[in-house]
Amino acid sequence: MTKKDMYNPHVPSSKTKGLTEKQIAMLDKHAKTHSKKHIDKMIFVMKKEGKSFTVAHKIALAKIGK
């Protein structure tokens, strides 16, 4: 999946710099069912704290909700 193939505006390429292609692809799919705040929190946790996708998701659910 290239950045051109991404369909969700919740996951802009400017915010995902430093994440792996797989993380970006998973976030892109994930953003269909979650709010922008949820996705932003996940990106922050993965980038700044170095957590995995799953851990970032659990943290975002606890702090932000769906």
N, CA, C and O atoms as a GROMACS GRO file, in nm:
protein
  264
    1MET      N    1   0.084  -0.117   0.000
    1MET     CA    2   0.000   0.000   0.000
    1MET      C    3   0.089   0.124   0.000
    1MET      O    4   0.174   0.141   0.087
    2THR      N    5   0.069   0.207  -0.096
    2THR     CA    6   0.144   0.332  -0.100
    2THR      C    7   0.062   0.442  -0.034
    2THR      O    8  -0.057   0.424  -0.010
    3LYS      N    9   0.124   0.552  -0.006
    3LYS     CA   10   0.052   0.661   0.060
    3LYS      C   11  -0.060   0.715  -0.029
    3LYS      O   12  -0.158   0.768   0.021
    4LYS      N   13  -0.045   0.701  -0.161
    4LYS     CA   14  -0.150   0.746  -0.252
    4LYS      C   15  -0.276   0.660  -0.239
    4LYS      O   16  -0.387   0.707  -0.264
    5ASP      N   17  -0.258   0.532  -0.200
    5ASP     CA   18  -0.370   0.440  -0.188
    5ASP      C   19  -0.452   0.462  -0.062
    5ASP      O   20  -0.562   0.407  -0.048
    6MET      N   21  -0.400   0.542   0.031
    6MET     CA   22  -0.471   0.563   0.156
    6MET      C   23  -0.599   0.641   0.131
    6MET      O   24  -0.602   0.732   0.049
    7TYR      N   25  -0.704   0.605   0.204
    7TYR     CA   26  -0.833   0.664   0.179
    7TYR      C   27  -0.885   0.745   0.296
    7TYR      O   28  -0.988   0.811   0.284
    8ASN      N   29  -0.817   0.742   0.409
    8ASN     CA   30  -0.874   0.805   0.526
    8ASN      C   31  -0.802   0.932   0.567
    8ASN      O   32  -0.681   0.929   0.592
    9PRO      N   33  -0.872   1.044   0.576
    9PRO     CA   34  -0.808   1.171   0.613
    9PRO      C   35  -0.765   1.177   0.758
    9PRO      O   36  -0.691   1.267   0.796
   10HIS      N   37  -0.811   1.082   0.843
   10HIS     CA   38  -0.768   1.078   0.982
   10HIS      C   39  -0.621   1.042   0.995
   10HIS      O   40  -0.560   1.066   1.099
   11VAL      N   41  -0.563   0.986   0.889
   11VAL     CA   42  -0.425   0.939   0.896
   11VAL      C   43  -0.340   1.014   0.793
   11VAL      O   44  -0.298   0.956   0.693
   12PRO      N   45  -0.315   1.143   0.815
   12PRO     CA   46  -0.235   1.218   0.719
   12PRO      C   47  -0.088   1.177   0.725
   12PRO      O   48  -0.036   1.143   0.831
   13SER      N   49  -0.023   1.180   0.611
   13SER     CA   50   0.117   1.135   0.606
   13SER      C   51   0.208   1.223   0.690
   13SER      O   52   0.313   1.178   0.734
   14SER      N   53   0.170   1.348   0.712
   14SER     CA   54   0.254   1.436   0.794
   14SER      C   55   0.261   1.390   0.939
   14SER      O   56   0.361   1.413   1.006
   15LYS      N   57   0.156   1.325   0.987
   15LYS     CA   58   0.154   1.278   1.126
   15LYS      C   59   0.219   1.141   1.142
   15LYS      O   60   0.263   1.106   1.251
   16THR      N   61   0.224   1.063   1.035
   16THR     CA   62   0.270   0.924   1.047
   16THR      C   63   0.418   0.906   1.017
   16THR      O   64   0.466   0.793   1.009
   17LYS      N   65   0.490   1.015   1.001
   17LYS     CA   66   0.634   1.006   0.976
   17LYS      C   67   0.700   0.936   1.094
   17LYS      O   68   0.680   0.975   1.209
   18GLY      N   69   0.778   0.834   1.067
   18GLY     CA   70   0.844   0.759   1.173
   18GLY      C   71   0.777   0.627   1.206
   18GLY      O   72   0.833   0.545   1.279
   19LEU      N   73   0.657   0.605   1.153
   19LEU     CA   74   0.588   0.477   1.172
   19LEU      C   75   0.622   0.386   1.055
   19LEU      O   76   0.657   0.432   0.947
   20THR      N   77   0.610   0.255   1.078
   20THR     CA   78   0.638   0.160   0.970
   20THR      C   79   0.522   0.160   0.871
   20THR      O   80   0.412   0.206   0.903
   21GLU      N   81   0.548   0.108   0.752
   21GLU     CA   82   0.442   0.098   0.650
   21GLU      C   83   0.326   0.013   0.700
   21GLU      O   84   0.210   0.044   0.674
   22LYS      N   85   0.357  -0.094   0.774
   22LYS     CA   86   0.252  -0.182   0.826
   22LYS      C   87   0.166  -0.108   0.928
   22LYS      O   88   0.043  -0.121   0.927
   23GLN      N   89   0.228  -0.030   1.015
   23GLN     CA   90   0.153   0.048   1.114
   23GLN      C   91   0.062   0.149   1.044
   23GLN      O   92  -0.053   0.168   1.085
   24ILE      N   93   0.113   0.212   0.940
   24ILE     CA   94   0.034   0.311   0.867
   24ILE      C   95  -0.084   0.244   0.798
   24ILE      O   96  -0.196   0.296   0.800
   25ALA      N   97  -0.060   0.129   0.737
   25ALA     CA   98  -0.168   0.055   0.670
   25ALA      C   99  -0.275   0.011   0.770
   25ALA      O  100  -0.394   0.020   0.743
   26MET      N  101  -0.230  -0.036   0.886
   26MET     CA  102  -0.326  -0.080   0.989
   26MET      C  103  -0.406   0.039   1.042
   26MET      O  104  -0.527   0.027   1.064
   27LEU      N  105  -0.341   0.153   1.062
   27LEU     CA  106  -0.411   0.273   1.108
   27LEU      C  107  -0.514   0.318   1.004
   27LEU      O  108  -0.624   0.361   1.039
   28ASP      N  109  -0.476   0.309   0.879
   28ASP     CA  110  -0.566   0.350   0.771
   28ASP      C  111  -0.694   0.268   0.774
   28ASP      O  112  -0.803   0.324   0.762
   29LYS      N  113  -0.682   0.139   0.790
   29LYS     CA  114  -0.800   0.052   0.799
   29LYS      C  115  -0.877   0.081   0.928
   29LYS      O  116  -1.000   0.089   0.928
   30HIS      N  117  -0.804   0.096   1.035
   30HIS     CA  118  -0.859   0.115   1.168
   30HIS      C  119  -0.940   0.245   1.177
   30HIS      O  120  -1.038   0.252   1.252
   31ALA      N  121  -0.899   0.346   1.102
   31ALA     CA  122  -0.962   0.477   1.109
   31ALA      C  123  -1.106   0.477   1.057
   31ALA      O  124  -1.180   0.572   1.081
   32LYS      N  125  -1.146   0.372   0.987
   32LYS     CA  126  -1.283   0.363   0.938
   32LYS      C  127  -1.383   0.360   1.054
   32LYS      O  128  -1.492   0.416   1.045
   33THR      N  129  -1.345   0.293   1.162
   33THR     CA  130  -1.439   0.268   1.272
   33THR      C  131  -1.408   0.346   1.398
   33THR      O  132  -1.475   0.326   1.500
   34HIS      N  133  -1.308   0.435   1.395
   34HIS     CA  134  -1.273   0.510   1.515
   34HIS      C  135  -1.263   0.659   1.484
   34HIS      O  136  -1.244   0.700   1.369
   35SER      N  137  -1.276   0.739   1.590
   35SER     CA  138  -1.274   0.884   1.575
   35SER      C  139  -1.133   0.936   1.545
   35SER      O  140  -1.034   0.865   1.562
   36LYS      N  141  -1.127   1.060   1.501
   36LYS     CA  142  -0.999   1.125   1.473
   36LYS      C  143  -0.917   1.137   1.601
   36LYS      O  144  -0.796   1.118   1.598
   37LYS      N  145  -0.982   1.168   1.713
   37LYS     CA  146  -0.911   1.178   1.841
   37LYS      C  147  -0.848   1.045   1.880
   37LYS      O  148  -0.735   1.041   1.930
   38HIS      N  149  -0.921   0.936   1.858
   38HIS     CA  150  -0.871   0.803   1.888
   38HIS      C  151  -0.746   0.774   1.805
   38HIS      O  152  -0.645   0.726   1.857
   39ILE      N  153  -0.753   0.802   1.676
   39ILE     CA  154  -0.641   0.775   1.586
   39ILE      C  155  -0.522   0.864   1.622
   39ILE      O  156  -0.408   0.818   1.622
   40ASP      N  157  -0.547   0.991   1.651
   40ASP     CA  158  -0.438   1.082   1.690
   40ASP      C  159  -0.369   1.034   1.817
   40ASP      O  160  -0.246   1.040   1.826
   41LYS      N  161  -0.445   0.986   1.913
   41LYS     CA  162  -0.386   0.934   2.037
   41LYS      C  163  -0.300   0.811   2.007
   41LYS      O  164  -0.191   0.796   2.062
   42MET      N  165  -0.349   0.724   1.921
   42MET     CA  166  -0.273   0.604   1.885
   42MET      C  167  -0.140   0.643   1.818
   42MET      O  168  -0.036   0.587   1.851
   43ILE      N  169  -0.145   0.738   1.725
   43ILE     CA  170  -0.024   0.782   1.657
   43ILE      C  171   0.075   0.839   1.759
   43ILE      O  172   0.194   0.808   1.754
   44PHE      N  173   0.025   0.922   1.850
   44PHE     CA  174   0.110   0.981   1.953
   44PHE      C  175   0.177   0.873   2.037
   44PHE      O  176   0.298   0.878   2.060
   45VAL      N  177   0.100   0.776   2.082
   45VAL     CA  178   0.154   0.670   2.169
   45VAL      C  179   0.256   0.585   2.093
   45VAL      O  180   0.360   0.550   2.149
   46MET      N  181   0.228   0.553   1.968
   46MET     CA  182   0.322   0.470   1.891
   46MET      C  183   0.452   0.546   1.863
   46MET      O  184   0.560   0.487   1.870
   47LYS      N  185   0.443   0.674   1.830
   47LYS     CA  186   0.562   0.751   1.796
   47LYS      C  187   0.642   0.794   1.919
   47LYS      O  188   0.762   0.768   1.927
   48LYS      N  189   0.576   0.856   2.014
   48LYS     CA  190   0.647   0.915   2.128
   48LYS      C  191   0.686   0.813   2.234
   48LYS      O  192   0.792   0.823   2.294
   49GLU      N  193   0.600   0.714   2.256
   49GLU     CA  194   0.625   0.617   2.362
   49GLU      C  195   0.678   0.484   2.308
   49GLU      O  196   0.719   0.398   2.386
   50GLY      N  197   0.679   0.469   2.176
   50GLY     CA  198   0.733   0.347   2.116
   50GLY      C  199   0.652   0.221   2.141
   50GLY      O  200   0.705   0.111   2.137
   51LYS      N  201   0.524   0.238   2.167
   51LYS     CA  202   0.437   0.122   2.195
   51LYS      C  203   0.390   0.057   2.065
   51LYS      O  204   0.396   0.117   1.958
   52SER      N  205   0.344  -0.066   2.077
   52SER     CA  206   0.292  -0.139   1.961
   52SER      C  207   0.152  -0.089   1.926
   52SER      O  208   0.090  -0.014   2.002
   53PHE      N  209   0.104  -0.131   1.810
   53PHE     CA  210  -0.029  -0.093   1.763
   53PHE      C  211  -0.136  -0.136   1.864
   53PHE      O  212  -0.224  -0.057   1.899
   54THR      N  213  -0.128  -0.259   1.911
   54THR     CA  214  -0.228  -0.314   2.003
   54THR      C  215  -0.229  -0.238   2.135
   54THR      O  216  -0.336  -0.205   2.186
   55VAL      N  217  -0.114  -0.211   2.190
   55VAL     CA  218  -0.105  -0.138   2.316
   55VAL      C  219  -0.156   0.004   2.298
   55VAL      O  220  -0.228   0.056   2.382
   56ALA      N  221  -0.118   0.068   2.187
   56ALA     CA  222  -0.165   0.203   2.158
   56ALA      C  223  -0.317   0.206   2.146
   56ALA      O  224  -0.381   0.302   2.191
   57HIS      N  225  -0.374   0.104   2.086
   57HIS     CA  226  -0.520   0.096   2.071
   57HIS      C  227  -0.587   0.086   2.209
   57HIS      O  228  -0.686   0.155   2.235
   58LYS      N  229  -0.534   0.003   2.295
   58LYS     CA  230  -0.592  -0.014   2.429
   58LYS      C  231  -0.583   0.116   2.509
   58LYS      O  232  -0.677   0.151   2.580
   59ILE      N  233  -0.472   0.186   2.498
   59ILE     CA  234  -0.455   0.314   2.567
   59ILE      C  235  -0.555   0.417   2.513
   59ILE      O  236  -0.618   0.489   2.589
   60ALA      N  237  -0.568   0.422   2.380
   60ALA     CA  238  -0.661   0.517   2.319
   60ALA      C  239  -0.805   0.487   2.359
   60ALA      O  240  -0.883   0.579   2.382
   61LEU      N  241  -0.841   0.360   2.366
   61LEU     CA  242  -0.977   0.324   2.408
   61LEU      C  243  -1.003   0.369   2.552
   61LEU      O  244  -1.110   0.420   2.584
   62ALA      N  245  -0.904   0.349   2.639
   62ALA     CA  246  -0.919   0.385   2.778
   62ALA      C  247  -0.927   0.538   2.799
   62ALA      O  248  -1.006   0.586   2.880
   63LYS      N  249  -0.845   0.612   2.726
   63LYS     CA  250  -0.837   0.757   2.747
   63LYS      C  251  -0.938   0.836   2.663
   63LYS      O  252  -0.994   0.935   2.711
   64ILE      N  253  -0.962   0.793   2.539
   64ILE     CA  254  -1.046   0.869   2.447
   64ILE      C  255  -1.181   0.803   2.424
   64ILE      O  256  -1.284   0.870   2.418
   65GLY      N  257  -1.180   0.673   2.412
   65GLY     CA  258  -1.301   0.600   2.374
   65GLY      C  259  -1.294   0.567   2.226
   65GLY      O  260  -1.188   0.578   2.164
   66LYS      N  261  -1.405   0.527   2.171
   66LYS     CA  262  -1.405   0.485   2.031
   66LYS      C  263  -1.405   0.604   1.940
   66LYS      O  264  -1.406   0.588   1.818
   0.00000   0.00000   0.00000
